[in-house]
Amino acid sequence: MKHSCRDIFLRQTFTLFNGVNLVLALLIAWTGSWQNLFFTGTVLTNWLIGMVQEIRARKTLDRLALLHQDVYTLENGSRIRRDDLQPGMVLVLVQGDQVPCDGRIVAGVGEVDESQRTGESEEVLRQPGDQLYAGTTVISGRLSVKAVKTGQETAAGRMMQEARGHKTFSSPLRQAIDTIVRFCTLAIVPCGLLLFARSVFISHVPVKQAINSMAAALIGMIPEGLVVLTSIALAVASVKLARQQVLVQQLYCSETLARTDVLCLDKTGTLTQGKMTMTGVIPEPGWDQMKVRRILAGLYAQLPDSNATAEAIRAGCRDVIPESFQVQSMTPFTSATKYSRVVTAQGTWRIGALTSILADSMPAAVQAEDAAGGQESSKDPAGGITPDTREAGFGPDLERVLREQQAWAARGRRVLALVLDAHVVALILFQDPLKPEVGQTVEYFLKQGVSLKVISGDDPATVQAIANEAGIPGEAVSMQDVPGDRIPELMQSHSIFGRVRPEQKKAMVQALQAAGHVVAMTGDGVNDVPALKAADCSIAMGAGAQAARAVASMILLNNQFDDLPQIVIQGRRVINNIQRTASLFLVKTLFSFGLTVLTLLFFKVYPFEPVQLSVISALATGIPSFVLTLEPNDARVTGDFLKNVLSRAVPGAFNVLLMVSLARLVPGSQGQFSTMATLMAGMNALWVLFYVCQPMTRIRQVLVAVMTLGFAAAVLCFGRLMFLVPLTALQTGVVVICGLCMPFVLKGLQVLERRLLRAGV
């Protein structure tokens, strides 16, 4: 479902959390206690961050587009805009045109690049009667195409519409924090009403004082700073990643990648560099490498071929003097023949797939017999040569050449042959090289317990060879004729897949998610968009299709696969540090709930003013949490976030309840009781900070010392602003003794809690 900016604004603004805080702010303003409005800054920051992030994501998806050509030529020569195209119209498409519709070719022959749709890198020959699909590109020839489906009705249009849909990215961290905030927000309404009623009608406290007392309790119950801290920590991680050429488009995606246990990889552009390179020439006896390279340079100086293979040959032979040829005729490469042909005075040269050259060289009688069913093929199943192909004049060495070709293909090489008349002159080897450091990155993820799945539209043998070379073990599975109900089983038993269609990629991701895995997906083509959209964390290459980049949660701008471990480390830092520091926030939340219950049962009014809790939160929770969250911490994420945080917060909260209850027993005024409670809560927060900082480092020592001095300065210099009053000698002694006993009580409570957890209580 698509959400407009207005929808996002309304949804982020009109929430129960914001409503409660607005009511509290208005009530406090009415009482005239302006210093107690300190908490509204945190609330506004929460609102602003959430709205900006969602609007930014919405605008990114709105820019998502597959077609970038606006004007086309109709059969009658008139021009038409893409948006005005209707089914039944006939377009004329030439080299470089994007196909704007799903349609059928009515005239002409040409080659089409369908890699953005299918993931297969080879050009496809299309002729009258064949189907064309929106988003593909004409690379040669002239085609007349009758539109069948246009706009959002095309297969590509439906894919883009799905990609534009709003998606809430999975984030256990965000879900845990949302759960805490939602529970607290719902609980504070009845708690607030009960507190106010008790203060006014039972304790007979003035209304304005009752309002401030109630506001202090309710503000303390909501860990609003935790949301801001999480957003800031993730934003800082995003900035650090941006310096390493990683563009983060969703704040929580680095956290999701840190939790990922299955990473699905596209081959081309992710593991490999995405460019064809001529890696070698293997000449037959009687020929040498330099001679073969000179011949290739001379032939491709004449041929008009402009595909990736031709450009790789030209680049590989750039440093040799081309052989001179008297060209009589030539036939460029086509997907139908799979070879180029140049007729010269020296003979007929052909460069291409050897099996295709052999098939075209068979005697006409043999071909006719094959067509009639006399033979299945001129090749045996193992790729050998039958007597018929030997009669075509290629000689007895051909079986050896074919075996050598297959051996290289099994090693991930693309192999073409240079043939003169009926003699193989040389085999030419090509490779899409692995990216640097791919092996180390693969090893890193395998050591971290992350399963790697290579999912590609290319030939399974090639995909397997590349994956194995990168360090991913296993045999490839061809998904060409695999039914959908077998996908879950195959995803559990195999790691390498070839001939995968776009809709299968999405189904494969969803099958892993259904099995309980957190799935990340890399890709760079339009054919990857559905899977990228479905994945928990989607990663696009900077050089990939615009549609893939727009739908991804992060983009590797320098196209380097080896950036991923650093992203994982940043995500782990965020999760582990927030998990550690969130307990500081929840101590206040838990003891606020506990003190509310004690106030309803025993105390006259709630013991704190809002500003008192705000100062304690800032010095012992907010600032320390921000510092600690940015520290290095790349340990593996373990355990449940909510359970870990609560287990650390409970002892600190219980200690406050114990000490404040003790203070209530000491004779004195309500102001003195509030002052004692503030001092005890502040000291307790500092002791909790001390334990959270274990093991101590130089930065943590400085942090604890500065926060302690800051709290002391606030008490001594801003006592009136915090509603603190002088204490008696007895009250001061109780506060000092409680402060000295706090570390021992906290330690004892922590030990007791661990024993209870081990006992399953």
Long-range contacts (C-beta under 8 A, 24 or more apart in sequence): 1-165, 1-166, 2-164, 2-165, 2-166, 3-54, 3-58, 3-166, 4-58, 5-55, 5-58, 8-51, 8-54, 8-55, 8-58, 9-51, 9-55, 12-47, 12-50, 12-51, 12-54, 13-47, 13-51, 16-185, 16-186, 17-43, 17-46, 17-181, 17-185, 17-222, 17-224, 18-43, 18-47, 20-185, 20-188, 20-189, 20-218, 20-222, 21-222, 21-224, 24-215, 24-218, 24-219, 27-211, 27-215, 28-211, 28-212, 28-215, 28-610, 30-208, 30-211, 31-208, 31-211, 31-212, 32-208, 33-208, 33-212, 33-609, 33-610, 33-611, 35-611, 35-721, 36-212, 36-215, 36-216, 36-609, 36-610, 36-611, 36-614, 37-610, 38-610, 38-611, 38-614, 39-219, 39-224, 39-610, 39-614, 42-224, 42-225, 42-228, 43-224, 45-228, 46-224, 46-227, 46-228, 46-231, 49-227, 49-228, 49-231, 50-231, 53-231, 53-250, 53-251, 56-249, 57-249, 57-250, 58-166, 60-249, 60-550, 61-163, 61-164, 61-165, 61-166, 61-550, 61-551, 62-164, 63-550, 64-160, 64-163, 64-164, 64-546, 64-547, 64-550, 64-551, 65-160, 65-546, 65-547, 65-550, 66-116, 66-134, 66-135, 66-156, 66-157, 66-159, 66-160, 66-526, 66-545, 66-547, 67-98, 67-100, 67-134, 67-135, 67-156, 68-98, 68-546, 69-97, 69-98, 69-100, 72-97, 72-100, 75-144, 83-151, 85-147, 85-150, 85-151, 86-147, 86-150, 87-147, 87-148, 87-149, 87-150, 88-146, 88-147, 89-146, 89-147, 90-144, 90-145, 90-146, 90-147, 91-144, 91-145, 91-146, 91-147, 92-142, 92-143, 92-144, 92-145, 93-138, 93-142, 93-143, 93-144, 93-145, 94-138, 94-141, 94-142, 94-143, 95-138, 95-139, 95-140, 95-141, 96-137, 96-138, 96-139, 97-137, 97-138, 98-135, 98-136, 98-137, 98-138, 99-132, 99-133, 99-134, 99-135, 99-136, 99-137, 99-138, 99-145, 100-134, 100-147, 100-150, 101-132, 101-134, 101-145, 101-147, 101-148, 101-149, 101-150, 101-154, 102-131, 102-132, 102-133, 102-134, 102-147, 102-148, 102-149, 102-150, 102-153, 102-154, 102-155, 102-156, 103-131, 103-132, 103-145, 103-146, 103-147, 103-148, 103-149, 104-129, 104-130, 104-131, 104-132, 104-145, 104-146, 104-148, 105-129, 105-130, 105-131, 105-132, 105-143, 105-144, 105-145, 105-146, 106-144, 106-145, 106-146, 107-143, 107-144, 108-141, 108-142, 108-143, 108-144, 109-141, 109-143, 110-138, 110-139, 110-140, 110-141, 110-142, 110-143, 111-138, 111-139, 111-140, 111-141, 111-334, 111-335, 112-136, 112-137, 112-138, 112-139, 113-137, 113-138, 113-139, 115-457, 115-525, 115-527, 116-525, 116-526, 116-527, 116-545, 117-155, 117-156, 117-502, 117-526, 117-527, 118-457, 118-501, 118-502, 118-527, 119-266, 119-268, 119-456, 119-457, 119-458, 119-500, 119-502, 119-525, 119-527, 119-528, 120-457, 120-458, 121-268, 121-308, 121-458, 122-335, 123-307, 123-335, 124-335, 125-334, 125-335, 125-336, 135-526, 139-307, 156-526, 159-502, 159-526, 159-529, 159-530, 160-529, 160-547, 162-530, 162-533, 163-529, 163-530, 163-533, 163-547, 163-550, 163-551, 165-533, 167-533, 169-250, 169-252, 169-253, 169-256, 169-536, 169-537, 169-553, 170-256, 170-518, 170-536, 171-252, 171-255, 171-256, 172-255, 172-259, 172-641, 173-230, 173-252, 173-255, 173-574, 173-575, 173-578, 173-641, 174-230, 174-252, 176-641, 176-642, 176-645, 177-226, 177-227, 177-230, 177-582, 179-642, 180-223, 180-226, 180-586, 180-589, 180-642, 181-222, 181-223, 181-224, 181-226, 181-227, 184-221, 184-222, 184-223, 184-589, 185-222, 187-221, 187-593, 188-217, 188-218, 188-221, 188-222, 191-217, 191-218, 191-221, 191-593, 191-596, 192-217, 192-218, 194-600, 195-596, 195-599, 195-600, 195-606, 198-599, 198-600, 199-604, 199-605, 199-606, 203-604, 203-605, 205-604, 205-605, 209-605, 210-605, 212-609, 212-610, 213-605, 213-606, 213-608, 213-609, 214-606, 215-610, 216-606, 216-608, 216-609, 216-610, 216-612, 216-613, 217-592, 217-595, 217-596, 217-599, 217-606, 217-608, 219-610, 219-613, 219-614, 220-588, 220-589, 220-591, 220-592, 220-595, 220-608, 220-613, 221-589, 221-592, 221-593, 221-596, 222-589, 223-582, 223-585, 223-586, 223-588, 223-589, 225-585, 225-617, 225-621, 225-622, 225-625, 226-578, 226-582, 226-585, 226-586, 229-578, 229-581, 229-585, 229-622, 229-625, 229-626, 229-629, 230-574, 230-578, 232-626, 232-629, 233-574, 233-577, 233-578, 233-626, 233-629, 233-630, 234-574, 236-630, 237-570, 237-571, 237-573, 237-574, 240-570, 241-554, 241-566, 241-567, 241-570, 244-563, 244-566, 245-542, 245-556, 245-557, 245-558, 245-560, 245-563, 246-554, 246-555, 246-556, 246-557, 246-563, 246-566, 246-567, 247-542, 247-554, 247-555, 247-557, 248-553, 248-554, 249-552, 249-553, 249-554, 249-555, 250-553, 250-554, 253-537, 253-538, 253-553, 253-554, 254-554, 254-567, 254-570, 254-571, 254-574, 255-571, 255-574, 255-575, 256-518, 256-520, 256-536, 256-537, 256-553, 256-571, 257-520, 257-537, 257-539, 257-554, 257-564, 257-567, 257-568, 257-571, 258-568, 258-570, 258-571, 258-572, 258-574, 258-575, 258-637, 259-518, 259-571, 259-575, 259-637, 260-450, 260-518, 260-519, 260-520, 260-536, 260-537, 260-568, 261-449, 261-450, 261-451, 261-517, 261-518, 262-450, 262-451, 262-452, 262-453, 262-512, 262-517, 262-518, 262-519, 262-520, 263-445, 263-450, 263-451, 263-452, 263-453, 263-519, 263-520, 263-521, 263-522, 263-564, 264-453, 264-454, 264-455, 264-505, 264-508, 264-509, 264-512, 264-519, 264-520, 264-521, 264-522, 264-531, 264-535, 265-452, 265-453, 265-454, 265-455, 265-522, 265-561, 266-454, 266-455, 266-456, 266-522, 266-523, 266-524, 266-525, 266-528, 267-454, 267-456, 267-458, 267-462, 267-463, 267-466, 267-467, 268-432, 268-456, 268-458, 268-524, 269-524, 269-525, 269-541, 269-543, 269-544, 269-559, 270-435, 270-522, 270-523, 270-524, 270-541, 270-561, 271-434, 271-435, 271-438, 271-454, 271-466, 271-467, 271-470, 271-561, 272-432, 272-433, 272-434, 272-435, 272-466, 273-432, 273-433, 273-434, 273-435, 274-432, 274-524, 274-543, 274-559, 275-308, 275-312, 275-432, 275-433, 276-308, 276-309, 276-311, 276-312, 276-414, 276-430, 276-431, 276-432, 277-312, 277-315, 277-316, 277-430, 277-431, 277-432, 277-433, 278-312, 278-313, 278-315, 278-316, 278-317, 278-428, 278-429, 278-430, 279-413, 279-429, 279-430, 279-431, 280-428, 280-429, 281-426, 281-427, 281-428, 281-429, 282-404, 282-426, 282-427, 282-428, 282-429, 283-425, 283-426, 284-397, 284-401, 284-423, 284-424, 284-425, 284-426, 287-425, 287-426, 289-426, 290-320, 292-418, 292-425, 292-426, 293-317, 293-320, 294-320, 294-321, 294-322, 294-323, 295-323, 295-349, 295-418, 295-425, 296-351, 296-418, 296-428, 297-321, 297-322, 297-323, 298-322, 298-323, 298-324, 298-325, 299-323, 299-325, 299-340, 299-342, 299-349, 299-351, 302-327, 302-330, 302-342, 303-330, 303-332, 303-333, 303-340, 303-342, 304-332, 305-332, 305-333, 305-340, 307-333, 309-333, 309-414, 309-416, 309-430, 310-340, 312-430, 313-351, 313-428, 339-416, 346-420, 347-420, 347-421, 348-420, 348-421, 349-418, 349-419, 349-420, 350-417, 350-418, 350-419, 351-416, 351-417, 351-418, 351-419, 351-428, 352-416, 352-417, 353-416, 353-417, 354-401, 354-402, 354-405, 354-415, 354-416, 354-417, 354-419, 354-424, 354-427, 355-379, 355-383, 355-402, 357-417, 357-419, 358-385, 358-389, 358-392, 358-394, 358-398, 361-389, 361-392, 361-393, 361-394, 361-422, 362-388, 362-389, 362-392, 363-388, 363-391, 363-392, 366-391, 392-422, 393-421, 393-422, 394-422, 394-423, 394-424, 395-422, 395-423, 397-424, 398-424, 401-427, 409-461, 409-462, 409-465, 410-461, 410-465, 411-465, 412-462, 412-465, 412-466, 412-468, 412-469, 413-465, 414-462, 432-466, 434-466, 434-469, 434-470, 435-559, 435-560, 435-561, 435-562, 436-560, 436-562, 437-560, 437-561, 437-562, 438-470, 438-471, 438-561, 438-562, 439-470, 439-471, 440-562, 441-561, 441-562, 441-564, 441-565, 442-470, 442-471, 442-472, 443-471, 444-565, 445-564, 445-565, 446-471, 448-568, 448-636, 451-495, 451-517, 452-495, 453-491, 453-495, 453-496, 453-497, 453-508, 453-512, 454-495, 454-496, 454-497, 455-497, 455-500, 455-505, 455-508, 455-531, 456-497, 456-498, 456-500, 457-498, 457-499, 457-500, 457-501, 457-527, 458-498, 458-499, 459-498, 459-499, 460-496, 460-497, 460-498, 460-499, 461-498, 462-498, 463-496, 463-497, 463-498, 464-496, 464-498, 467-495, 467-496, 472-496, 479-504, 487-511, 488-514, 488-515, 491-515, 501-527, 502-526, 502-527, 502-528, 502-529, 502-530, 502-531, 503-530, 505-530, 505-531, 506-530, 506-531, 506-533, 506-534, 509-534, 509-535, 510-534, 522-561, 523-548, 523-552, 524-548, 539-564, 569-634, 572-633, 572-634, 572-635, 572-636, 572-637, 573-630, 573-631, 573-632, 573-633, 573-634, 574-629, 575-637, 575-641, 576-633, 576-635, 576-637, 577-628, 577-629, 577-630, 577-631, 577-633, 578-629, 579-641, 579-644, 579-645, 580-628, 580-648, 580-692, 581-624, 581-625, 581-628, 581-629, 581-692, 582-625, 582-641, 582-645, 582-649, 583-645, 583-646, 583-648, 583-649, 583-652, 583-688, 583-692, 584-620, 584-621, 584-624, 584-625, 584-649, 584-685, 584-688, 584-689, 584-692, 585-617, 585-621, 585-625, 586-645, 586-646, 586-649, 586-653, 587-621, 587-649, 587-652, 587-653, 587-656, 587-684, 587-685, 587-688, 588-613, 588-616, 588-617, 588-621, 588-653, 588-685, 589-649, 589-653, 590-649, 590-650, 590-652, 590-653, 591-652, 591-653, 591-654, 591-656, 591-657, 591-660, 591-681, 594-653, 594-654, 594-656, 594-657, 595-656, 595-657, 595-660, 598-657, 598-660, 598-661, 602-664, 603-664, 604-670, 605-670, 607-660, 607-663, 607-664, 607-673, 607-674, 607-677, 607-678, 608-674, 608-677, 608-678, 608-681, 609-674, 609-722, 609-723, 611-721, 611-722, 611-723, 612-674, 612-678, 612-681, 612-722, 612-723, 612-724, 613-681, 615-682, 615-711, 615-714, 615-718, 615-722, 616-678, 616-681, 616-682, 616-685, 616-711, 619-682, 619-685, 619-707, 619-710, 619-711, 619-714, 620-682, 620-685, 620-686, 620-688, 620-689, 620-707, 620-711, 621-685, 621-689, 623-707, 624-689, 624-692, 624-693, 624-703, 624-704, 624-707, 627-699, 627-703, 628-692, 628-693, 628-700, 628-703, 631-699, 647-753, 647-757, 648-692, 650-749, 650-753, 651-746, 651-749, 651-750, 651-753, 652-684, 652-685, 652-687, 652-688, 652-746, 654-749, 655-684, 655-742, 655-745, 655-746, 655-749, 656-680, 656-681, 656-684, 658-745, 659-684, 659-738, 659-742, 662-734, 662-738, 663-731, 663-734, 663-735, 663-738, 666-730, 666-731, 666-734, 667-730, 668-727, 668-728, 668-731, 669-725, 671-723, 671-725, 672-725, 672-726, 672-727, 672-728, 672-731, 674-723, 674-725, 675-723, 675-724, 675-725, 675-727, 675-731, 676-727, 676-731, 676-734, 676-735, 678-722, 678-724, 679-715, 679-735, 679-739, 680-735, 680-738, 680-739, 682-711, 682-715, 683-738, 683-739, 683-742, 684-742, 684-746, 686-711, 687-742, 687-743, 687-746, 688-746, 690-743, 691-746, 691-750
